[in-house]
Amino acid sequence: MVLSRLKLQSERKLTKQICRVVLDHFEKQYVKELGDSWITIRDILTSPSCWQHAILFNRFNYPFELEKDLQLKRYHTLLQGYFPYYPESLTCYVSRIPGRIPSERHQVGKLKRYYLLNAASLLPVLALEIQNGERVLDMCAAPGGKSVALLQCAYPGYFHCNEYDNLRSKWLKQTLESFIPQPMMNIIKVSELDGREIGDLQPEMFDKVLVDAPCSNDRSWLFSSDTQKASYRLNQRKELPLVQLELLRSAIKALRPGGSLVYSTCTLSKAENSEVISQVLNSHSNIFPVDMKEMASTASHDFTFAPSGQEYGLLVLPDKGKAWGPMFVAKLKKSVS
Ligand SMILES: C[S@@+](CC[C@H](N)C(=O)[O-])C[C@H]1O[C@@H](n2cnc3c(N)ncnc32)[C@H](O)[C@@H]1O
């Protein structure tokens, strides 16, 4: 019953219509920014039947049976064994063949066994290199996929998950309740602040900060069902870099000297990615970019990265058999003095 309902839902998703006004807008911008790569990216983004889903296991309710099934179906673990930082407690399975297993329903008192996500979402989490005992801020956290992934990597001493939007914050709380055992919730604080205020409210408080910023979500915007709403969003799109910059300024204030932050988006747009990082670097003498070349070379088995134009970060480009992204990831470090 549940399985057939979920199957119906995902079939409906596959038949969703592409929003012409968004596609035309992206076409103009991304041909300029990405050249010929845009053709492949466009084909993948507009063909949900090619999309892949990664399966992140919950270490607090490990799905041993599912693991056997996935191995029989030739799924393999993502990145394990290659990556500069890859905790043993993190398990994520992927398949090169498109398709998805149904997501689990929320059941009070029962932890979910897995979370379905775009595998590129793990890159910002891994780039943070979180260690046990650290104080961590997830500034824009709902619906909570990266918060759950961070808690698969280590046991932070304090974990602050923030989400400005009231409804999405409820969703975030439900995600945490569904994946994290009750005793561990004692180290987690959920708040509904404007992330831009956190730096002044909690200066130099955190060892690590994740800014998974609000952005033009290219994959989902292409399937907007309301053309008027889509046109409005496209108009407002130019406001996003300022919000992103303000969130980053706040994150820098919230970071202790010597701490590091990761900035990520799920758009291909240069204005929201490398240009935001360049502005931060030009206006903060105490912030330095962290080189991500090693991360890119070890991850290239599973991901396709933009070959150029990304001086301070990595841009994951959706590709055939590696339909992950778009995802931009940059890492910055605050100097000690
Ligand atoms: C890309 S989503 C985050 C996804 C999340 N990190 C995850 O992995 O599930 C960005 C989130 O930022 C929230 N947001 C927008 N403006 C914000 C602000 N000023 N402060 C904090 N969060 C904000 C949005 O409501 C949205 O939920």
The ligand as a MOL file (V3000), in Angstrom:
LIG
                    3D

  0  0  0     0  0            999 V3000
M  V30 BEGIN CTAB
M  V30 COUNTS 27 29 0 0 0
M  V30 BEGIN ATOM
M  V30 1 C 19.6410 25.2090 0.6230 0
M  V30 2 S 18.4950 25.2640 1.8960 0 CHG=1
M  V30 3 C 19.2730 24.3650 3.1680 0
M  V30 4 C 19.2540 22.8660 2.9850 0
M  V30 5 C 19.7690 22.1210 4.2040 0
M  V30 6 N 21.0880 22.5520 4.5850 0
M  V30 7 C 19.7800 20.6300 3.9850 0
M  V30 8 O 20.8300 20.0610 3.6600 0
M  V30 9 O 18.7350 20.0040 4.1590 0 CHG=-1
M  V30 10 C 18.6280 26.8950 2.4860 0
M  V30 11 C 17.7510 27.1870 3.6920 0
M  V30 12 O 18.0740 28.4950 4.1740 0
M  V30 13 C 16.9020 29.0520 4.7190 0
M  V30 14 N 17.1070 30.5120 4.8520 0
M  V30 15 C 16.8090 31.5010 3.9790 0
M  V30 16 N 17.1940 32.6940 4.4620 0
M  V30 17 C 17.7650 32.4620 5.6690 0
M  V30 18 C 18.3450 33.2960 6.6580 0
M  V30 19 N 18.4230 34.6190 6.4890 0
M  V30 20 N 18.8300 32.7230 7.7850 0
M  V30 21 C 18.7640 31.3700 7.9560 0
M  V30 22 N 18.2180 30.5320 7.0600 0
M  V30 23 C 17.7250 31.0750 5.9250 0
M  V30 24 C 15.8290 28.6440 3.7270 0
M  V30 25 O 14.5480 28.7200 4.3110 0
M  V30 26 C 16.2550 27.2200 3.3970 0
M  V30 27 O 15.6050 26.2950 4.2260 0
M  V30 END ATOM
M  V30 BEGIN BOND
M  V30 1 1 1 2
M  V30 2 1 2 3
M  V30 3 1 2 10
M  V30 4 1 3 4
M  V30 5 1 4 5
M  V30 6 1 5 6
M  V30 7 1 5 7
M  V30 8 2 7 8
M  V30 9 1 7 9
M  V30 10 1 10 11
M  V30 11 1 11 12
M  V30 12 1 11 26
M  V30 13 1 12 13
M  V30 14 1 13 14
M  V30 15 1 13 24
M  V30 16 1 14 15
M  V30 17 1 14 23
M  V30 18 2 15 16
M  V30 19 1 16 17
M  V30 20 1 17 18
M  V30 21 2 17 23
M  V30 22 1 18 19
M  V30 23 2 18 20
M  V30 24 1 20 21
M  V30 25 2 21 22
M  V30 26 1 22 23
M  V30 27 1 24 25
M  V30 28 1 24 26
M  V30 29 1 26 27
M  V30 END BOND
M  V30 END CTAB
M  END
